[in-house]
Amino acid sequence: VNVPVVGGHAGITILPLFSQATPKANLAEGDIKVLTKRTQVGGTEVVEAKAGKGSATLYAGAIFADACLKGLNGVPDVVECSFVQSTVTELPFFASKVRLRKNGVEEVLGLSSLSEYEKNGLESLKPELKASIDKGINFANQ
Protein backbone atom coordinates (compact mmCIF):
# COMPACT_ATOMS: atom_id res chain seq x y z
CA VAL A 1 0.00 0.00 0.00
CA ASN A 2 1.32 3.44 -0.88
CA VAL A 3 -0.12 6.56 0.76
CA PRO A 4 1.50 9.88 -0.18
CA VAL A 5 2.33 11.96 2.89
CA VAL A 6 2.70 15.69 2.32
CA GLY A 7 3.34 18.82 4.35
CA GLY A 8 6.03 18.59 7.00
CA HIS A 9 7.68 16.21 9.45
CA ALA A 10 6.01 16.75 12.80
CA GLY A 11 2.54 16.48 14.30
CA ILE A 12 -0.22 18.32 12.49
CA THR A 13 2.13 19.23 9.61
CA ILE A 14 2.06 15.57 8.51
CA LEU A 15 -0.83 15.02 6.10
CA PRO A 16 -1.39 11.55 4.66
CA LEU A 17 -3.45 11.60 1.45
CA PHE A 18 -5.60 8.51 1.83
CA SER A 19 -7.68 9.66 -1.16
CA GLN A 20 -4.59 9.00 -3.31
CA ALA A 21 -3.68 5.61 -1.82
CA THR A 22 -2.74 2.77 -4.14
CA PRO A 23 -4.45 0.48 -4.24
CA LYS A 24 -7.51 2.67 -3.82
CA ALA A 25 -8.73 2.75 -0.22
CA ASN A 26 -12.45 2.95 0.46
CA LEU A 27 -12.26 4.26 4.00
CA ALA A 28 -15.00 5.91 6.04
CA GLU A 29 -14.25 9.48 7.14
CA GLY A 30 -14.02 8.35 10.76
CA ASP A 31 -11.37 5.79 9.84
CA ILE A 32 -9.45 8.41 7.85
CA LYS A 33 -9.41 10.73 10.88
CA VAL A 34 -8.09 7.95 13.13
CA LEU A 35 -5.47 6.85 10.58
CA THR A 36 -4.38 10.45 9.97
CA LYS A 37 -3.77 10.98 13.69
CA ARG A 38 -1.90 7.66 13.93
CA THR A 39 0.27 8.72 10.97
CA GLN A 40 1.00 12.06 12.64
CA VAL A 41 2.11 10.46 15.93
CA GLY A 42 3.50 7.20 14.53
CA GLY A 43 7.12 8.30 14.62
CA THR A 44 6.81 9.26 18.28
CA GLU A 45 5.13 5.93 19.05
CA VAL A 46 8.04 4.03 17.46
CA VAL A 47 10.64 6.01 19.43
CA GLU A 48 8.71 5.40 22.66
CA ALA A 49 8.28 1.69 21.90
CA LYS A 50 12.02 1.38 21.28
CA ALA A 51 12.78 3.34 24.48
CA GLY A 52 14.70 5.95 22.52
CA LYS A 53 16.95 3.40 20.80
CA GLY A 54 15.53 3.71 17.30
CA SER A 55 13.03 5.42 15.06
CA ALA A 56 10.87 4.98 11.99
CA THR A 57 12.96 7.63 10.24
CA LEU A 58 15.77 5.17 9.56
CA TYR A 59 13.45 2.91 7.55
CA ALA A 60 11.96 5.88 5.65
CA GLY A 61 15.48 7.12 4.94
CA ALA A 62 16.46 3.76 3.49
CA ILE A 63 13.43 3.77 1.18
CA PHE A 64 14.20 7.31 0.05
CA ALA A 65 17.91 6.55 -0.46
CA ASP A 66 16.95 3.53 -2.59
CA ALA A 67 14.64 5.75 -4.68
CA CYS A 68 17.43 8.33 -5.12
CA LEU A 69 19.85 5.63 -6.28
CA LYS A 70 17.28 4.33 -8.76
CA GLY A 71 16.79 7.84 -10.13
CA LEU A 72 20.53 8.46 -10.36
CA ASN A 73 20.88 5.15 -12.23
CA GLY A 74 18.33 6.23 -14.83
CA VAL A 75 15.36 4.15 -13.70
CA PRO A 76 12.39 6.01 -15.24
CA ASP A 77 9.52 7.52 -13.28
CA VAL A 78 10.85 7.19 -9.72
CA VAL A 79 8.41 9.13 -7.52
CA GLU A 80 8.71 9.61 -3.75
CA CYS A 81 7.60 12.25 -1.29
CA SER A 82 10.28 14.69 -0.16
CA PHE A 83 10.48 17.99 1.73
CA VAL A 84 11.86 20.42 -0.85
CA GLN A 85 11.80 24.03 -1.89
CA SER A 86 8.71 24.34 -4.05
CA THR A 87 5.72 26.33 -5.23
CA VAL A 88 3.18 23.59 -4.45
CA THR A 89 1.78 25.94 -1.77
CA GLU A 90 2.58 29.51 -0.78
CA LEU A 91 5.12 28.10 1.69
CA PRO A 92 8.75 28.15 0.48
CA PHE A 93 9.28 24.48 1.42
CA PHE A 94 6.79 21.64 1.39
CA ALA A 95 6.83 17.84 1.31
CA SER A 96 5.11 16.47 -1.77
CA LYS A 97 5.70 13.94 -4.49
CA VAL A 98 8.87 14.53 -6.51
CA ARG A 99 10.18 12.80 -9.60
CA LEU A 100 13.79 11.67 -9.18
CA ARG A 101 16.23 11.30 -12.07
CA LYS A 102 19.95 11.42 -12.80
CA ASN A 103 20.33 14.98 -11.49
CA GLY A 104 18.23 14.47 -8.37
CA VAL A 105 14.79 16.05 -8.11
CA GLU A 106 13.68 16.56 -11.69
CA GLU A 107 10.15 17.71 -10.98
CA VAL A 108 8.12 18.72 -7.96
CA LEU A 109 4.64 17.31 -8.48
CA GLY A 110 1.45 19.01 -7.37
CA LEU A 111 -1.02 17.73 -4.82
CA SER A 112 -3.57 16.44 -7.36
CA SER A 113 -7.15 16.39 -6.16
CA LEU A 114 -7.69 16.38 -2.40
CA SER A 115 -10.72 15.31 -0.42
CA GLU A 116 -12.46 17.98 1.66
CA TYR A 117 -10.90 16.48 4.79
CA GLU A 118 -7.43 16.74 3.20
CA LYS A 119 -8.06 20.32 2.02
CA ASN A 120 -8.98 21.28 5.58
CA GLY A 121 -5.92 19.46 6.92
CA LEU A 122 -3.72 21.31 4.42
CA GLU A 123 -5.01 24.69 5.55
CA SER A 124 -4.67 23.70 9.21
CA LEU A 125 -1.03 22.63 8.88
CA LYS A 126 0.22 25.74 7.10
CA PRO A 127 0.69 28.09 10.11
CA GLU A 128 2.67 25.52 12.10
CA LEU A 129 4.73 24.47 9.10
CA LYS A 130 5.45 28.11 8.25
CA ALA A 131 6.69 28.70 11.81
CA SER A 132 8.98 25.65 11.53
CA ILE A 133 10.28 26.79 8.15
CA ASP A 134 10.94 30.31 9.46
CA LYS A 135 12.77 28.86 12.47
CA GLY A 136 14.92 26.70 10.18
CA ILE A 137 15.72 29.59 7.83
CA ASN A 138 16.67 31.82 10.78
CA PHE A 139 18.91 29.07 12.18
CA ALA A 140 20.60 28.57 8.80
CA ASN A 141 21.22 32.32 8.45
CA GLN A 142 22.97 32.62 11.85
Residue, then its C-alpha position, 0 to 999 in steps of 0.5 A: v500500500n502506498v499513501p502519499v504523505v505531504g506537508g512537513h515532518a512533525g505532528i499536524t504538519i504531517l498530512p497523509l493523502f488517503s484519497q490518493a492511496t494505491p491500491k484505492a482505499n475505500l475508507a470511512e471518514g471516521d477511519i481516515k481521521v483515526l489513521t491520519k492521527r496515527t500517521q502524525v504520531g507514529g514516529t513518536e510511538v516508534v521512538e517510545a516503543k524502542a525506548g529511545k533506541g531507534s526510530a521509523t525515520l531510519y526505515a523511511g530514509a532507506i526507502f528514500a535513499d533507494a529511490c534516489l539511487k534508482g533515479l541516479n541510475g536512470v530508472p524512469d519515473v521514480v516518484e517519492c515524497s520529499f520535503v523540498q523548496s517548491t511552489v506547491t503551496e505559498l510556503p517556500f518548502f513543502a513535502s510532496k511527491v517529486r520525480l527523481r532522475k539522474n540529477g536528483v529532483e527533476e520535478v516537484l509534483g502538485l497535490s492532485s485532487l484532495s478530499e475535503y478532509e485533506k483540504n482542511g488538513l492542508e489549511s490547518l497545517k500551514p501556520e505551524l509548518k510556516a513557523s517551523i520553516d521560518k525557524g529553520i531559515n533563521f537558524a541557517n542564516q545565523 
